[in-house]
Amino acid sequence: MTEPIPYRKIIHIDMDAFYASVEQLDNPELRGKALAVGGSETRGVVSAASYEARKFGVRSAMSGVQAKRNCPHLIFVRPRFERYKEISKKIRAIFHEYTDLVEPLSLDEAYLDVTQNKKGNPSATLIAREIRKKIFDELGLTASAGISVNKFVAKVASDYNKPNGQKTVNPEEVEEFLENLDIRKFYGVGKVTADRMYHLGIFTGKDLKSKSAEFLEEHFSKSGLYYYNIVRGIHNSQVKPNRTTKSVAAEHTFNENLTSEIFMIEKLERIASELENRLKKHNISGKTVTLKIKYSDFTTQTRSKTLPYFIADKGLLLETAKELLFQERMKESVRLLGISLNNLNTEIKKTVVVQLKFEF
């Protein structure tokens, strides 16, 4: 008789309102106040909001105008990404005291596989608690954690007792935990998908679990099998310390909306230059150029072109972006432009790099 395969012990650590918390840490006058990082009361988009601001419905990706409308006493501060990166490195250094199987998702969250760990501690729950305490003691910031048998359940669980809390879902508790969960809480189910599920009578994990794989594939294509598996606690993706970059992007939100293509080309030249710097710094090139356009009415359009060869040169990036710009007329004035490059050589060479995006 073969012995059962032991469960993995996965922790998902998510910093609480990271950008806003760093600003409040560095500036005591901001502590306890409704704070938005990024945007302004006249334009721009909120990058992060403090919990004091979230009580008024202020959220990331919300326009500054709407955020101010929701919370009249909201304070806006400019983002300081270099500072956030500095703190993020210190947080990751703490993670690596426990395991080298660390998969960063962004500056403020990561997966850790502590099945075998440097402390020899068999309890992932205690490790998560210890890591959170260490982050607070050394950096003055709070973090939340989810602990379970796979990445999906751990990530869902990390949001359960936020802020400054943690949730462990043991192997025998996984299916019941997911059955009782609102479908909107499932990681990977966005608003559009949730609305589609509602129309199909799927409101909870239990409702989702009642649907056959054929039904879900019929209505959600390839994602259907993913939903079928995750609600049963089946998610075999390993924690990958060396994640391969799939796209590199640079974008800019303007202080005033642009109506002339001439001004847009000037902005695209600067964006292409920054993108070139990033690509060459990490020895990355790609074939597919995508132009992102956000209009004054907040609708977003993307236009892409795939070249027969890899590029990383500013001139070729700009030339392709200009071609995409003139592909059709602008429907409104433009508040944001961005250029991204994917179909990268990293997918061939498996180059070890961090996920890259740049905003200025």
Residue frames as qw, qx, qy, qz and C-alpha x, y, z in Angstrom:
[[0.000, 0.889, 0.458, 0.000, 0.00, 0.00, 0.00],
 [0.436, 0.395, -0.013, 0.808, 1.46, 3.31, -1.08],
 [0.236, -0.514, -0.440, 0.697, 1.59, 6.20, 1.35],
 [0.246, 0.885, 0.393, 0.045, -0.48, 9.28, 0.44],
 [0.473, 0.418, 0.002, 0.775, 1.38, 12.20, -1.11],
 [0.287, -0.527, -0.440, 0.668, 1.81, 14.87, 1.60],
 [0.186, 0.915, 0.346, 0.092, 0.10, 18.20, 1.07],
 [0.452, 0.358, -0.088, 0.812, 2.14, 21.24, 0.23],
 [0.299, -0.725, -0.413, 0.463, 2.19, 24.11, 2.69],
 [0.333, 0.467, 0.281, 0.769, 1.68, 27.39, 0.83],
 [0.175, -0.662, -0.371, 0.628, 1.55, 30.87, 2.32],
 [0.292, 0.652, 0.328, 0.619, 0.29, 33.92, 0.46],
 [0.333, -0.503, -0.292, 0.742, 1.51, 37.16, 2.07],
 [0.186, 0.709, 0.405, 0.547, -0.26, 40.37, 1.08],
 [0.260, -0.085, -0.308, 0.911, 0.84, 43.72, 2.52],
 [0.023, 0.739, 0.637, -0.219, -2.01, 45.86, 3.81],
 [0.205, 0.962, 0.179, -0.006, -2.66, 48.95, 1.63],
 [0.800, -0.112, 0.039, 0.588, 1.06, 48.88, 0.87],
 [0.360, 0.469, 0.109, 0.799, 1.71, 52.17, -0.96],
 [0.319, -0.775, -0.137, -0.528, -0.58, 54.13, 1.35],
 [0.804, -0.569, -0.121, 0.120, 0.85, 52.43, 4.45],
 [0.700, 0.050, -0.015, 0.712, 4.41, 53.33, 3.42],
 [0.092, 0.613, 0.103, 0.778, 3.36, 56.98, 2.98],
 [0.573, -0.737, -0.119, -0.337, 1.74, 56.97, 6.43],
 [0.865, -0.300, -0.119, 0.384, 4.82, 55.30, 7.89],
 [0.561, 0.190, 0.023, 0.805, 7.14, 57.96, 6.48],
 [0.069, -0.382, -0.018, -0.921, 4.85, 60.90, 7.26],
 [0.117, -0.269, -0.830, 0.474, 3.21, 60.66, 10.71],
 [0.268, 0.255, 0.148, -0.917, 0.86, 63.52, 9.82],
 [0.522, 0.104, -0.555, -0.639, -0.89, 61.22, 7.34],
 [0.174, -0.042, -0.967, 0.181, -1.55, 58.43, 9.83],
 [0.127, 0.439, 0.761, -0.460, -5.21, 57.73, 10.52],
 [0.307, 0.553, 0.008, -0.775, -6.29, 59.89, 7.59],
 [0.765, 0.496, 0.406, -0.066, -8.04, 59.10, 4.33],
 [0.173, -0.660, 0.513, 0.521, -5.20, 58.91, 1.84],
 [0.845, 0.491, 0.211, -0.026, -4.92, 58.19, -1.88],
 [0.439, -0.463, 0.518, 0.570, -1.62, 57.49, -3.60],
 [0.235, 0.133, 0.692, 0.669, -1.71, 58.78, -7.17],
 [0.014, 0.702, 0.634, 0.324, -4.34, 60.81, -8.97],
 [0.078, -0.033, -0.236, 0.968, -5.68, 64.18, -7.87],
 [0.280, 0.501, 0.624, -0.530, -9.04, 65.79, -7.26],
 [0.409, 0.629, -0.114, -0.652, -9.11, 67.02, -10.86],
 [0.777, 0.443, -0.369, -0.250, -7.74, 64.04, -12.81],
 [0.150, 0.474, -0.851, 0.166, -5.55, 60.95, -12.72],
 [0.829, -0.186, -0.465, -0.251, -6.18, 57.51, -11.27],
 [0.576, -0.648, 0.407, -0.288, -5.77, 56.27, -7.70],
 [0.503, 0.395, -0.767, 0.046, -2.97, 53.71, -7.38],
 [0.469, -0.200, -0.803, 0.310, -3.74, 52.79, -3.77],
 [0.376, -0.653, -0.081, -0.653, -5.99, 53.92, -0.93],
 [0.005, -0.246, 0.776, -0.581, -5.59, 53.74, 2.84],
 [0.187, -0.377, -0.906, 0.050, -8.16, 51.79, 4.82],
 [0.034, 0.500, 0.399, -0.768, -9.49, 55.10, 6.14],
 [0.282, 0.334, -0.339, -0.833, -10.25, 56.09, 2.53],
 [0.212, -0.060, -0.920, -0.323, -11.67, 52.68, 1.62],
 [0.063, 0.417, 0.766, -0.485, -14.44, 53.20, 4.18],
 [0.309, 0.600, 0.114, -0.729, -15.73, 55.88, 1.80],
 [0.798, 0.480, 0.359, -0.064, -15.56, 53.64, -1.26],
 [0.215, 0.843, -0.441, -0.219, -12.21, 54.88, -2.56],
 [0.926, -0.023, 0.359, 0.115, -10.47, 52.10, -4.48],
 [0.332, -0.409, 0.574, 0.627, -7.41, 51.62, -6.68],
 [0.234, 0.219, 0.733, 0.600, -8.00, 52.31, -10.39],
 [0.052, 0.823, 0.550, -0.132, -10.75, 54.80, -9.47],
 [0.330, 0.651, 0.104, 0.676, -10.50, 58.24, -11.02],
 [0.297, -0.051, -0.431, 0.851, -9.28, 60.97, -8.69],
 [0.311, -0.238, -0.139, -0.910, -12.42, 62.97, -9.41],
 [0.723, -0.339, -0.494, -0.346, -14.68, 60.12, -8.27],
 [0.623, -0.152, -0.591, 0.489, -12.47, 59.41, -5.26],
 [0.087, 0.061, -0.263, 0.959, -12.74, 63.03, -4.11],
 [0.514, -0.283, -0.293, -0.755, -16.47, 62.94, -4.67],
 [0.755, -0.295, -0.584, -0.039, -16.74, 59.85, -2.46],
 [0.663, -0.488, -0.304, 0.479, -14.44, 61.26, 0.20],
 [0.164, 0.943, 0.088, 0.276, -14.29, 65.11, 0.22],
 [0.389, -0.861, 0.326, 0.001, -11.53, 65.18, 2.86],
 [0.953, 0.103, 0.125, 0.257, -9.32, 62.77, 0.87],
 [0.198, -0.829, 0.393, 0.344, -5.61, 63.61, 0.78],
 [0.869, 0.486, -0.021, 0.088, -3.71, 62.88, -2.46],
 [0.396, -0.724, 0.474, 0.308, 0.03, 62.14, -2.49],
 [0.581, 0.622, -0.465, -0.244, 2.34, 61.39, -5.39],
 [0.993, -0.114, 0.004, 0.043, 3.61, 57.81, -5.62],
 [0.070, -0.799, 0.596, 0.026, 7.26, 57.13, -4.76],
 [0.962, 0.151, -0.178, -0.140, 7.97, 53.83, -6.48],
 [0.494, 0.496, -0.607, 0.377, 11.66, 53.78, -5.60],
 [0.312, -0.400, 0.589, -0.629, 10.73, 53.91, -1.92],
 [0.884, -0.036, 0.153, -0.440, 8.17, 51.12, -2.36],
 [0.835, 0.367, -0.405, 0.066, 10.78, 48.98, -4.14],
 [0.155, 0.530, -0.655, 0.516, 13.25, 49.62, -1.32],
 [0.579, -0.259, 0.506, -0.585, 10.76, 48.41, 1.30],
 [0.927, 0.183, -0.088, -0.316, 9.70, 45.49, -0.91],
 [0.604, 0.466, -0.613, 0.207, 13.30, 44.22, -1.08],
 [0.128, -0.390, 0.700, -0.584, 13.48, 44.21, 2.72],
 [0.790, -0.041, 0.276, -0.546, 10.21, 42.28, 2.94],
 [0.888, 0.324, -0.300, -0.124, 11.47, 39.68, 0.45],
 [0.287, 0.509, -0.719, 0.377, 14.69, 39.35, 2.42],
 [0.502, -0.243, 0.594, -0.579, 12.54, 38.32, 5.39],
 [0.908, 0.189, -0.009, -0.373, 10.73, 35.76, 3.22],
 [0.716, 0.471, -0.508, 0.090, 14.05, 34.25, 2.19],
 [0.177, -0.493, 0.719, -0.457, 14.99, 33.68, 5.82],
 [0.710, -0.027, 0.546, -0.444, 12.35, 30.96, 5.76],
 [0.775, 0.275, 0.558, 0.113, 12.42, 29.56, 2.22],
 [0.155, -0.343, 0.495, 0.783, 13.96, 30.13, -1.19],
 [0.106, 0.414, 0.819, 0.383, 10.68, 29.11, -2.83],
 [0.060, 0.615, 0.319, -0.718, 9.33, 32.67, -3.03],
 [0.305, 0.424, 0.627, 0.577, 7.23, 33.78, -5.99],
 [0.022, 0.394, 0.203, -0.896, 6.61, 37.57, -6.00],
 [0.319, 0.651, 0.671, 0.158, 3.40, 38.67, -7.69],
 [0.139, 0.877, 0.105, 0.448, 4.08, 42.38, -7.24],
 [0.189, 0.531, -0.474, 0.676, 5.90, 44.67, -4.83],
 [0.409, -0.364, 0.422, -0.722, 3.41, 43.91, -2.07],
 [0.879, -0.097, 0.272, -0.379, 2.51, 40.23, -2.34],
 [0.295, 0.486, -0.814, -0.119, 4.13, 36.84, -2.81],
 [0.948, -0.155, -0.173, -0.219, 3.65, 33.11, -2.50],
 [0.079, -0.608, 0.767, -0.192, 5.93, 31.07, -0.24],
 [0.889, -0.044, -0.429, -0.153, 6.24, 27.29, -0.25],
 [0.218, -0.636, 0.611, -0.419, 7.26, 26.32, 3.29],
 [0.959, -0.070, -0.203, -0.186, 6.66, 22.58, 3.00],
 [0.817, -0.128, -0.160, 0.540, 10.38, 22.25, 3.59],
 [0.019, 0.960, 0.012, 0.280, 11.71, 25.41, 5.22],
 [0.452, 0.531, -0.479, 0.533, 14.94, 26.78, 6.62],
 [0.352, -0.515, 0.439, -0.647, 13.58, 26.94, 10.17],
 [0.260, 0.019, -0.963, 0.069, 12.53, 23.30, 10.26],
 [0.361, 0.109, 0.489, -0.787, 9.11, 24.43, 11.48],
 [0.117, 0.233, 0.933, 0.250, 6.32, 22.00, 10.48],
 [0.113, 0.716, 0.614, -0.312, 3.57, 24.59, 11.02],
 [0.290, 0.416, 0.367, 0.780, 2.91, 26.95, 8.09],
 [0.276, -0.851, -0.384, -0.228, 0.44, 28.81, 10.31],
 [0.588, -0.706, -0.037, 0.393, 3.15, 29.61, 12.87],
 [0.550, 0.001, 0.309, 0.776, 5.61, 30.56, 10.12],
 [0.098, 0.673, 0.427, 0.597, 3.10, 33.00, 8.62],
 [0.422, -0.874, -0.239, -0.011, 2.49, 34.55, 12.04],
 [0.662, -0.467, 0.111, 0.576, 6.23, 34.83, 12.64],
 [0.435, 0.275, 0.379, 0.769, 6.84, 36.47, 9.23],
 [0.084, -0.813, -0.381, -0.432, 4.06, 39.00, 9.78],
 [0.549, -0.803, -0.109, 0.204, 5.45, 39.89, 13.22],
 [0.651, -0.215, 0.229, 0.691, 8.95, 40.24, 11.82],
 [0.271, 0.540, 0.395, 0.692, 7.73, 42.59, 9.07],
 [0.281, -0.885, -0.273, -0.252, 5.96, 44.72, 11.65],
 [0.666, -0.656, -0.002, 0.355, 8.83, 44.75, 14.15],
 [0.600, -0.153, 0.309, 0.722, 11.48, 45.58, 11.53],
 [0.197, 0.263, 0.454, 0.828, 9.55, 47.77, 9.09],
 [0.163, 0.263, 0.395, -0.865, 6.51, 49.04, 10.97],
 [0.495, 0.127, -0.409, -0.756, 4.06, 47.68, 8.37],
 [0.650, 0.001, 0.653, -0.388, 1.26, 45.15, 8.67],
 [0.306, 0.229, -0.782, -0.492, 0.62, 42.18, 6.40],
 [0.813, -0.007, 0.295, -0.502, -2.12, 39.62, 5.99],
 [0.024, 0.360, -0.911, -0.203, -1.64, 35.95, 5.13],
 [0.887, 0.064, -0.015, -0.458, -3.49, 32.99, 3.75],
 [0.153, -0.439, 0.885, -0.007, -2.23, 29.49, 4.43],
 [0.870, 0.161, 0.239, -0.400, -3.38, 26.35, 2.65],
 [0.795, -0.066, 0.568, 0.204, -2.49, 23.42, 0.40],
 [0.572, 0.380, 0.446, 0.574, -2.20, 25.36, -2.86],
 [0.222, -0.005, 0.064, 0.973, -1.69, 28.85, -4.25],
 [0.240, -0.468, -0.495, -0.692, -5.33, 29.47, -5.17],
 [0.568, -0.647, -0.507, -0.030, -6.79, 28.72, -1.74],
 [0.548, -0.331, -0.238, 0.730, -3.95, 30.54, 0.03],
 [0.121, 0.162, 0.184, 0.962, -4.55, 33.70, -2.01],
 [0.403, -0.569, -0.491, -0.523, -8.30, 33.62, -1.38],
 [0.654, -0.546, -0.468, 0.235, -7.68, 33.04, 2.33],
 [0.455, -0.061, -0.168, 0.872, -5.26, 35.98, 2.65],
 [0.134, -0.357, -0.209, -0.901, -8.15, 38.36, 1.98],
 [0.507, -0.486, -0.700, -0.131, -10.35, 36.73, 4.60],
 [0.522, -0.705, -0.356, 0.322, -9.14, 38.51, 7.75],
 [0.420, 0.311, 0.041, 0.852, -7.66, 41.68, 6.28],
 [0.425, 0.721, -0.461, 0.296, -6.11, 43.89, 7.48],
 [0.049, -0.562, 0.706, -0.429, -3.39, 42.53, 9.75],
 [0.790, -0.156, 0.448, -0.389, -4.79, 39.02, 10.05],
 [0.167, 0.343, -0.873, -0.304, -4.42, 35.55, 8.66],
 [0.846, 0.049, 0.168, -0.503, -6.55, 32.56, 7.75],
 [0.103, -0.325, 0.929, 0.147, -5.52, 28.91, 7.60],
 [0.838, 0.159, -0.062, -0.518, -7.55, 26.50, 5.50],
 [0.447, -0.361, 0.819, 0.004, -6.51, 22.97, 6.40],
 [0.095, 0.129, -0.859, -0.485, -6.67, 20.15, 3.82],
 [0.013, -0.386, -0.921, 0.045, -9.92, 18.72, 5.17],
 [0.083, 0.665, 0.416, -0.614, -11.52, 22.20, 5.24],
 [0.134, -0.212, 0.462, 0.851, -10.75, 23.27, 1.67],
 [0.050, -0.348, -0.776, -0.523, -13.91, 22.15, -0.13],
 [0.202, -0.736, -0.620, 0.184, -16.28, 23.43, 2.56],
 [0.241, -0.562, -0.018, 0.791, -14.41, 26.75, 2.66],
 [0.046, -0.094, 0.547, 0.831, -14.77, 27.18, -1.10],
 [0.085, -0.496, -0.826, -0.255, -18.40, 26.03, -1.18],
 [0.206, -0.771, -0.503, 0.333, -19.42, 28.76, 1.27],
 [0.300, -0.355, 0.148, 0.873, -17.51, 31.49, -0.56],
 [0.426, 0.776, 0.190, -0.425, -19.23, 34.19, -2.60],
 [0.802, 0.388, 0.298, 0.343, -18.25, 33.68, -6.22],
 [0.223, 0.941, -0.074, 0.244, -16.89, 37.25, -6.31],
 [0.495, -0.764, 0.414, 0.004, -14.25, 36.19, -3.77],
 [0.913, 0.075, 0.311, 0.253, -12.77, 33.59, -6.13],
 [0.215, -0.657, 0.407, 0.597, -9.39, 34.80, -7.37],
 [0.188, -0.064, 0.774, 0.601, -9.56, 35.06, -11.17],
 [0.081, 0.647, 0.740, 0.164, -13.32, 35.72, -11.29],
 [0.121, -0.022, -0.007, 0.992, -13.65, 39.37, -12.26],
 [0.357, 0.323, 0.352, -0.802, -16.76, 41.51, -12.38],
 [0.541, 0.301, -0.434, -0.655, -17.71, 40.55, -15.92],
 [0.404, 0.068, -0.910, -0.061, -17.34, 36.82, -15.24],
 [0.062, 0.174, 0.771, -0.609, -19.18, 37.13, -11.93],
 [0.480, 0.306, 0.081, -0.818, -22.11, 38.81, -13.71],
 [0.563, 0.215, -0.666, -0.439, -22.20, 35.99, -16.27],
 [0.254, -0.019, -0.935, 0.248, -22.20, 33.45, -13.45],
 [0.276, 0.200, 0.512, -0.789, -25.04, 35.26, -11.70],
 [0.594, 0.270, -0.236, -0.720, -27.15, 34.96, -14.85],
 [0.598, 0.136, -0.772, -0.167, -26.46, 31.22, -14.78],
 [0.773, -0.533, -0.169, -0.300, -27.55, 30.95, -11.15],
 [0.786, -0.003, -0.371, 0.494, -24.03, 30.67, -9.78],
 [0.210, -0.896, 0.039, -0.390, -23.67, 32.82, -6.66],
 [0.567, -0.675, 0.459, -0.108, -21.49, 30.71, -4.36],
 [0.032, 0.476, -0.867, -0.141, -18.82, 28.07, -4.59],
 [0.479, 0.121, 0.835, -0.242, -21.48, 25.46, -3.88],
 [0.626, 0.644, 0.195, -0.395, -23.46, 26.66, -6.91],
 [0.318, 0.710, -0.569, -0.267, -20.32, 26.49, -9.03],
 [0.216, -0.308, 0.925, -0.051, -19.53, 23.00, -7.78],
 [0.633, 0.302, 0.620, -0.352, -22.98, 21.78, -8.86],
 [0.599, 0.693, -0.150, -0.372, -22.19, 22.51, -12.53],
 [0.931, 0.065, 0.277, 0.230, -20.58, 19.88, -14.71],
 [0.427, -0.406, 0.408, 0.698, -17.26, 20.39, -16.47],
 [0.312, 0.379, 0.677, 0.549, -19.13, 20.28, -19.81],
 [0.036, -0.892, -0.450, -0.019, -21.54, 23.01, -18.69],
 [0.335, -0.817, 0.076, 0.464, -18.73, 25.29, -17.51],
 [0.428, -0.179, 0.561, 0.686, -16.65, 24.73, -20.66],
 [0.250, 0.614, 0.655, 0.363, -19.70, 25.48, -22.80],
 [0.091, -0.949, -0.297, -0.049, -20.24, 28.83, -21.09],
 [0.296, -0.904, 0.239, 0.194, -16.66, 29.82, -20.18],
 [0.666, 0.641, -0.380, 0.028, -14.57, 28.06, -22.83],
 [0.656, 0.267, -0.594, 0.381, -11.11, 27.02, -21.58],
 [0.120, -0.414, 0.494, -0.755, -11.65, 28.79, -18.26],
 [0.794, -0.272, -0.155, -0.521, -14.53, 26.43, -17.54],
 [0.866, -0.024, -0.464, 0.183, -12.24, 23.54, -16.59],
 [0.280, 0.319, -0.468, 0.775, -10.21, 25.89, -14.39],
 [0.468, -0.356, 0.178, -0.789, -13.38, 26.87, -12.47],
 [0.898, -0.145, -0.327, -0.258, -14.42, 23.22, -12.25],
 [0.742, 0.097, -0.513, 0.420, -11.11, 22.30, -10.64],
 [0.143, 0.364, -0.416, 0.821, -10.52, 25.22, -8.28],
 [0.603, -0.404, 0.054, -0.686, -13.88, 24.90, -6.56],
 [0.958, -0.171, -0.225, -0.046, -12.82, 21.34, -5.72],
 [0.524, -0.777, 0.324, 0.127, -9.51, 22.59, -4.34],
 [0.850, 0.123, 0.331, 0.392, -7.56, 21.30, -7.34],
 [0.258, 0.955, -0.139, 0.036, -4.80, 23.72, -8.29],
 [0.929, -0.149, 0.076, 0.329, -1.40, 22.19, -8.96],
 [0.399, 0.816, -0.145, 0.392, 0.61, 25.27, -9.93],
 [0.759, -0.263, -0.281, 0.525, 3.91, 25.26, -8.06],
 [0.205, -0.937, 0.032, 0.281, 5.52, 28.25, -6.38],
 [0.768, 0.432, 0.118, 0.458, 7.97, 29.47, -9.02],
 [0.432, -0.680, -0.006, 0.592, 10.84, 31.63, -7.75],
 [0.232, -0.285, 0.473, 0.801, 12.01, 32.41, -11.30],
 [0.475, 0.667, 0.521, -0.242, 8.96, 33.81, -13.04],
 [0.431, 0.113, 0.488, 0.751, 9.44, 34.67, -16.69],
 [0.171, 0.481, 0.109, -0.853, 8.31, 38.12, -17.78],
 [0.453, 0.462, 0.739, 0.190, 5.52, 37.96, -20.36],
 [0.264, 0.821, 0.300, 0.407, 5.26, 41.67, -21.11],
 [0.418, -0.286, -0.170, 0.845, 7.07, 44.94, -20.46],
 [0.095, 0.803, 0.496, 0.317, 5.14, 48.21, -20.51],
 [0.247, -0.206, -0.204, 0.925, 5.52, 51.94, -20.01],
 [0.004, 0.715, 0.603, 0.355, 2.64, 54.39, -19.89],
 [0.181, -0.050, -0.220, 0.957, 1.86, 57.98, -18.98],
 [0.022, -0.779, -0.626, 0.033, -1.29, 59.72, -17.74],
 [0.313, 0.386, 0.105, 0.862, -1.31, 63.36, -18.86],
 [0.073, -0.333, -0.450, 0.825, -2.10, 66.44, -16.81],
 [0.450, 0.467, 0.049, -0.760, -4.23, 67.72, -19.69],
 [0.774, 0.323, 0.545, -0.030, -6.07, 65.66, -22.29],
 [0.204, -0.349, 0.572, 0.713, -4.41, 65.48, -25.71],
 [0.626, 0.592, 0.353, -0.366, -6.36, 66.22, -28.87],
 [0.458, 0.776, -0.361, -0.240, -3.55, 66.49, -31.42],
 [0.984, 0.090, -0.025, 0.149, -1.65, 63.51, -32.84],
 [0.443, 0.681, -0.337, 0.476, 1.46, 65.71, -32.97],
 [0.351, -0.639, 0.465, -0.503, 1.45, 66.06, -29.17],
 [0.949, -0.170, 0.179, -0.197, 0.71, 62.35, -28.83],
 [0.844, 0.406, -0.218, 0.273, 3.78, 61.45, -30.91],
 [0.100, 0.700, -0.462, 0.535, 5.93, 63.62, -28.64],
 [0.662, -0.454, 0.418, -0.426, 4.64, 61.71, -25.61],
 [0.992, 0.108, 0.034, -0.055, 5.06, 58.34, -27.35],
 [0.573, 0.618, -0.413, 0.345, 8.71, 59.17, -28.06],
 [0.209, -0.594, 0.575, -0.522, 9.37, 59.60, -24.34],
 [0.866, -0.173, 0.310, -0.351, 7.43, 56.43, -23.49],
 [0.914, 0.366, -0.163, 0.067, 9.33, 54.45, -26.15],
 [0.294, 0.673, -0.530, 0.425, 12.62, 55.75, -24.75],
 [0.487, -0.466, 0.559, -0.482, 11.78, 54.59, -21.23],
 [0.959, 0.058, 0.163, -0.226, 10.60, 51.23, -22.53],
 [0.724, 0.550, -0.367, 0.196, 13.86, 50.80, -24.46],
 [0.035, -0.639, 0.612, -0.464, 15.85, 51.50, -21.28],
 [0.737, -0.264, 0.465, -0.414, 13.94, 48.84, -19.39],
 [0.951, 0.292, -0.016, -0.104, 14.24, 46.28, -22.16],
 [0.586, 0.609, -0.446, 0.294, 17.98, 46.76, -22.60],
 [0.300, -0.613, 0.566, -0.462, 18.64, 46.78, -18.85],
 [0.735, -0.162, 0.595, -0.282, 17.23, 43.24, -18.62],
 [0.045, -0.306, 0.837, 0.453, 18.30, 42.06, -22.08],
 [0.461, 0.420, 0.747, -0.231, 14.71, 41.56, -23.25],
 [0.185, 0.202, -0.447, -0.851, 13.23, 41.92, -26.73],
 [0.475, 0.341, 0.739, -0.334, 9.86, 41.04, -28.20],
 [0.194, 0.173, 0.725, 0.638, 7.79, 40.80, -31.35],
 [0.087, -0.692, -0.663, -0.271, 4.34, 42.16, -30.44],
 [0.117, 0.032, -0.199, 0.972, 3.91, 45.89, -29.86],
 [0.137, -0.684, -0.713, -0.073, 0.67, 47.08, -28.25],
 [0.033, 0.292, -0.055, 0.954, -0.47, 50.69, -28.09],
 [0.201, -0.559, -0.754, 0.281, -2.76, 51.48, -25.16],
 [0.031, -0.341, -0.143, -0.928, -5.06, 54.49, -25.42],
 [0.135, -0.547, -0.736, 0.376, -7.29, 55.69, -22.59],
 [0.061, 0.571, 0.374, 0.728, -9.76, 58.37, -23.64],
 [0.105, -0.275, 0.302, -0.907, -11.22, 61.26, -21.65],
 [0.737, -0.265, -0.118, -0.611, -14.40, 59.22, -21.07],
 [0.482, -0.472, 0.702, -0.227, -12.19, 56.54, -19.39],
 [0.951, 0.253, 0.132, -0.117, -12.76, 53.94, -22.09],
 [0.358, -0.605, 0.637, 0.318, -9.60, 52.06, -23.08],
 [0.843, 0.513, -0.038, -0.157, -8.55, 50.80, -26.49],
 [0.520, -0.508, 0.598, 0.338, -5.57, 48.66, -27.46],
 [0.735, 0.638, -0.141, -0.182, -4.06, 48.16, -30.90],
 [0.667, -0.465, 0.545, 0.204, -1.39, 45.56, -31.57],
 [0.686, 0.637, -0.316, -0.154, 1.02, 44.52, -34.29],
 [0.840, -0.339, 0.386, 0.177, 3.28, 41.46, -34.35],
 [0.273, 0.796, -0.475, -0.256, 6.57, 41.82, -36.19],
 [0.946, 0.211, -0.244, -0.013, 8.50, 38.93, -37.81],
 [0.621, 0.283, -0.464, 0.564, 11.57, 39.68, -35.65],
 [0.535, -0.631, -0.411, 0.384, 12.47, 40.63, -32.06],
 [0.228, 0.700, -0.010, 0.677, 12.92, 44.31, -31.27],
 [0.520, -0.606, -0.400, 0.450, 14.02, 46.41, -28.30],
 [0.366, 0.070, 0.125, 0.920, 15.08, 49.58, -30.12],
 [0.099, 0.544, 0.370, -0.746, 13.36, 52.88, -29.37],
 [0.208, 0.330, -0.416, -0.821, 13.14, 53.77, -33.05],
 [0.275, -0.103, -0.881, -0.371, 11.34, 50.56, -34.00],
 [0.091, -0.453, -0.783, 0.416, 9.08, 50.76, -30.96],
 [0.129, 0.521, 0.156, -0.830, 8.12, 54.33, -31.80],
 [0.222, 0.199, -0.622, -0.724, 7.67, 53.60, -35.51],
 [0.230, -0.264, -0.924, -0.152, 5.30, 50.72, -34.77],
 [0.055, -0.524, -0.625, 0.576, 3.42, 52.70, -32.11],
 [0.167, 0.412, -0.121, -0.887, 2.94, 55.59, -34.56],
 [0.252, -0.007, -0.798, -0.547, 1.60, 53.18, -37.17],
 [0.206, -0.424, -0.871, 0.138, -0.90, 51.89, -34.62],
 [0.007, -0.469, -0.335, 0.817, -1.79, 55.44, -33.57],
 [0.285, 0.360, -0.286, -0.841, -2.77, 56.38, -37.11],
 [0.082, 0.128, 0.972, 0.182, -4.61, 53.11, -37.69],
 [0.094, -0.685, -0.664, -0.285, -7.91, 54.88, -37.01],
 [0.034, -0.625, 0.032, -0.779, -9.12, 58.27, -35.86],
 [0.115, -0.039, -0.716, 0.688, -9.32, 59.14, -32.17],
 [0.236, -0.603, -0.701, -0.298, -12.90, 59.04, -30.88],
 [0.393, -0.898, -0.199, 0.005, -12.21, 61.36, -27.93],
 [0.092, 0.833, -0.464, 0.287, -9.37, 63.37, -26.43],
 [0.836, 0.052, -0.509, 0.198, -6.69, 61.18, -24.87],
 [0.475, -0.815, 0.201, -0.262, -5.73, 61.09, -21.17],
 [0.633, -0.497, 0.586, 0.093, -3.24, 58.18, -21.23],
 [0.732, 0.541, -0.385, -0.150, -0.90, 56.52, -23.71],
 [0.633, -0.503, 0.589, 0.002, 1.15, 53.40, -23.19],
 [0.637, 0.487, -0.562, -0.200, 3.36, 51.03, -25.16],
 [0.739, -0.377, 0.542, -0.134, 3.87, 47.42, -24.19],
 [0.448, 0.494, -0.707, -0.236, 5.95, 44.65, -25.72],
 [0.770, -0.214, 0.545, -0.254, 5.14, 40.96, -25.41],
 [0.934, 0.355, -0.017, 0.041, 5.79, 37.70, -27.26],
 [0.164, -0.890, 0.426, -0.004, 9.20, 38.06, -25.61],
 [0.601, 0.453, -0.651, 0.098, 12.49, 36.24, -26.01],
 [0.301, -0.402, 0.701, -0.506, 12.25, 35.39, -22.29],
 [0.872, 0.048, 0.233, -0.428, 9.69, 32.75, -23.23],
 [0.846, 0.423, -0.321, 0.042, 12.40, 31.06, -25.30],
 [0.420, 0.499, -0.588, 0.479, 15.46, 31.66, -23.13],
 [0.681, -0.570, -0.457, 0.042, 13.65, 31.42, -19.78],
 [0.309, 0.431, -0.315, 0.787, 15.57, 34.47, -18.61],
 [0.423, -0.555, -0.621, 0.358, 15.13, 35.10, -14.88],
 [0.085, 0.285, 0.004, 0.955, 13.72, 38.60, -14.52],
 [0.106, 0.381, 0.649, -0.650, 11.14, 40.43, -12.46],
 [0.246, 0.710, 0.636, 0.175, 7.76, 41.53, -13.76],
 [0.293, -0.149, 0.060, 0.943, 8.21, 44.99, -15.26],
 [0.109, 0.811, 0.508, 0.270, 5.90, 47.95, -15.65],
 [0.362, -0.155, -0.136, 0.909, 6.76, 51.61, -15.55],
 [0.030, 0.862, 0.467, 0.193, 4.62, 54.67, -15.03],
 [0.411, -0.117, -0.143, 0.893, 5.76, 58.25, -14.82]]
